[in-house]
Structures are given as structure tokens and as C-alpha cells.
């Protein structure tokens, strides 16, 4: 059975390359997904990517992940700052989670400086554009490989 990682792109990430290019750049979500799939192959993992705008749908995707995926890389978008529902479902999934953000959320508006997801994640990567996702995938791969050797 192939080892699988779920990558969840949160709200408005389907607009990458068109929306706030001064903050998020011109890279599209399709570009990011292509690079994730290439890196996953190198790391010997299967990756499934999904973009979801709705909070409840994100929760459902996380709840379905248990037993199918070994880890989650998530960019919760604006839900980062207040979605206890997403936090609780990630915690209940009992699989490693890495939170990623394209922009440095700590250099932006004050309300973006707090993540309700970070305390239950194994780590958070922000500010490296599309590379935040690639670093996140490498991080979850390392976490999962090290847990197999214990």
C-alpha cells in the first residue's frame, strides 16, 4: 500500500496568481500542485491535493483522512486565525500535521499573527511562497519516516 499525504488548500487559494499578487505572487495553485506531485514522487509518497473554500468541507475532508492518509499538510487560509472546528478535527485525526502559509503571517496585519492551528501541528512554515508547501511536504515526510524507525 502506498504511503499517502493529504494536502489541503484552504479558502481563496484557487485564486492564486490572480488575487493579491503583491502578497501571494503569480504562481497558481496548479503550479504548486504540480511541484508537490513531483516532490512526493522523489520522497516516495503519494500526495492528494484538494482545494476547499468552506470550513465544514475542510472538516469533513480531515475527518475522512484517518486511516487513508499518514499525514496532512494544510494551508487553512483565513481559517488559521479562528477555526476551532478545523483545529479540533485535525487534533482528532491523530496524524501528523504541518501548517503552511505562502506569506509570512507574522509580518502582516495583527489579526493574522495568531494561529489556532499551530499549537496542535508538528510545525508551521510561512513566508516562502510556493516553497512553503514544498518545505511542508519535506517536513511531514521526515516526521513520518522518523516515526517508522522508532
C-alpha positions, 0 to 999 in steps of 0.5 A: 500500500502506498504511503499517502499525504493529504494536502489541503488548500484552504479558502481563496487559494484557487485564486492564486496568481490572480488575487493579491499578487503583491502578497501571494505572487503569480504562481497558481495553485496548479503550479504548486500542485504540480511541484508537490506531485513531483516532490512526493514522487522523489520522497516516495509518497503519494500526495492528494491535493484538494482545494476547499473554500468552506470550513465544514468541507475542510472538516469533513475532508480531515475527518475522512483522512484517518486511516487513508492518509499518514499525514496532512499538510494544510494551508487553512487560509483565513481559517488559521486565525479562528477555526476551532472546528478545523483545529479540533478535527485535525487534533482528532485525526491523530496524524501528523500535521504541518501548517503552511502559509505562502506569506509570512503571517507574522509580518502582516496585519495583527489579526493574522499573527495568531494561529489556532492551528499551530499549537496542535501541528508538528510545525508551521512554515510561512513566508516562502511562497510556493516553497512553503508547501514544498518545505511542508511536504519535506517536513511531514515526510521526515516526521513520518519516516522518523516515526517508522524507525522508532 
